[in-house]
């Protein structure tokens, strides 16, 4: 990301970070009252409870939110249960419940609530110590974040040290700021989105340039002009990526055809036999690899990650042995008679 875009995003997210710091005193938003609102409240109350949990950065709420998202949150009177098969725990006290109450009722989740839960879980995972978890969370927030998540995004942006994740958070923050009523904020967000290279970013910028009736979605002509410049930059970056992918695919396919051609040339040049069984030999090697993989899974699961080191020589040996058998039993009788080998 360019220095100008980074500076713009820092300004954009600063307000969210300050808000997050102000809310950080509520380190644990998962109170019995919040749990009751999640389980027993109306949709708007549930959304408010989810937003409060995210604003507080209470990662301990992730299992509860996941249970609600997956339909495993149930109520039994005033009690809220996280159910897993035939077992359950009380969401407030964390105590195991046995036997399960018979008067349990499912907590219903609509599409709006399900989207909010997915975004909230991803936002809370931005605080994980695992880099892969944070990256996956940032990617999950693309196109899903709204202004209610801006404090969490701002806090994560301020703490993040990984350049790739920081760039993703910057773009998410910019996309969120497009909803702002302040023209300067929207303009800075549009400039920051110029650093994107995804179809989601392209769709956001295209949305600003669309017309609804006689009016543009974005009424400010200066912002529309900047959005067009950002869109051109994003589309150019996407096109370059697609060209690189096409070149790679062409080289890959050409390599396969080259190997087939070399095999035909060598066998015909040395033995005078046209052998078209390349595919069968590849299949035998693949089947041998599959057998080795299953053997490691069944008998050496602790070393499963290393099965490929054993599978490659086994595949070569299996294909070579079958090739020798075919040569001894069939091909040796056809040397110098290419037409009969077709």
Beta strands, then each sheet from edge to edge (+ up, - down):
strand 1: 73-76
strand 2: 79-84
strand 3: 87-90
strand 4: 96-97
strand 5: 105-106
strand 6: 211-212
strand 7: 215-216
sheet 1: 4+ 3- 2+ 1- 5+
sheet 2: 6+ 7-
end
